[in-house]
Amino acid sequence: MYIDTNSNTYPLYPGDIMLVSPSWSMGDPLPSGWFEVQQTTPPTINSTQLYYEEAPSLADGVYTQVWNVRELTQEELDAIQAPVTARQKLKTVVGLTDAEIESLIRGLR
């Protein structure tokens, strides 16, 4: 992955470089203001968190991928739980069997 510091555009890939420098190929010097971004491993999270990528950081002349973690909102947690909640309601309130619920789901696809 690359960053173009001229336009502060990230993430970019080899094809993006070729769009601005059609004769460029892997191994050639990068265009002025372009830098390779060192990839890092995303953090480990639990089921109530998500991670996302921020702008790369520059340290000692090297751009490095940056990850951040945040807690899921109640709305996001509810959306994740919605299929389980719906299935429970269909079984307990409506009285459907698992086979009937699966049939409904297949019919919606």
C-alpha positions in Angstrom: 0.0 0.0 0.0 1.1 3.6 -0.6 0.3 7.1 0.4 0.5 10.2 -1.9 1.5 13.0 0.5 0.8 15.6 -2.3 -2.9 14.9 -2.1 -2.9 13.1 1.3 -4.6 10.2 -0.4 -4.4 6.7 1.3 -4.6 3.8 0.7 -3.3 3.6 -2.8 -2.0 0.6 -4.7 0.4 -0.1 -7.6 -2.4 0.5 -10.2 -2.9 4.0 -8.7 0.7 4.8 -9.3 0.4 3.6 -12.9 -2.5 6.0 -13.4 -0.3 9.0 -12.7 2.9 7.4 -14.1 1.9 5.0 -16.8 5.5 3.8 -17.4 6.0 3.0 -13.7 6.4 -0.7 -12.7 7.2 -2.5 -9.4 10.7 -1.8 -8.3 10.9 1.6 -10.0 11.3 4.7 -7.8 8.0 6.0 -6.6 6.7 9.3 -7.9 7.6 12.4 -5.9 5.5 12.6 -2.7 4.5 8.9 -2.8 5.7 6.5 -0.1 5.2 2.9 0.7 3.2 2.2 3.9 4.4 -0.7 6.0 1.5 -3.0 6.9 0.9 -4.0 10.5 -1.3 -6.6 12.1 -4.7 -5.4 13.1 -5.3 -5.6 16.9 -7.1 -8.4 18.6 -10.6 -7.4 19.7 -13.6 -8.9 21.5 -17.1 -9.3 20.4 -18.2 -5.8 21.5 -15.4 -4.0 19.7 -14.3 -3.2 16.1 -11.1 -2.0 14.7 -10.5 0.5 11.9 -7.6 1.9 10.1 -6.5 5.5 10.5 -4.1 7.6 8.5 -0.6 6.1 8.5 2.0 7.5 10.9 5.4 8.7 9.9 8.4 7.8 12.2 12.0 7.8 11.2 11.1 8.3 7.5 8.8 5.3 7.4 5.0 5.4 7.0 3.3 2.7 9.0 -0.3 1.5 9.1 -2.2 2.6 12.2 -5.2 0.8 13.7 -7.7 2.0 16.3 -10.2 0.1 18.4 -13.6 1.3 19.6 -16.6 -0.2 21.4 -19.6 -1.0 19.3 -22.6 1.2 19.8 -25.8 -0.3 21.2 -27.4 0.1 17.8 -24.5 -1.9 16.2 -24.8 -4.6 18.8 -28.6 -4.8 18.3 -28.1 -5.2 14.5 -25.6 -8.0 15.1 -28.0 -9.7 17.5 -31.1 -9.1 15.3 -31.0 -12.5 13.5 -30.9 -14.4 16.8 -33.5 -12.2 18.3 -35.8 -12.6 15.3 -35.4 -16.4 15.3 -36.2 -16.6 19.0 -39.4 -14.5 18.5 -40.5 -16.6 15.6 -40.1 -19.7 17.7 -41.6 -18.5 21.0 -44.2 -15.9 19.8 -45.3 -17.3 16.5 -44.5 -20.9 17.2 -42.5 -21.7 14.1 -40.1 -24.6 13.9 -36.5 -24.3 12.8 -37.4 -25.9 9.5 -40.2 -23.4 8.9 -37.9 -20.5 9.8 -35.2 -21.8 7.4 -37.9 -22.1 4.7 -38.8 -18.4 5.3 -35.2 -17.4 5.1 -34.7 -19.3 1.8 -37.8 -17.7 0.4 -36.4 -14.2 1.1 -33.1 -14.8 -0.8 
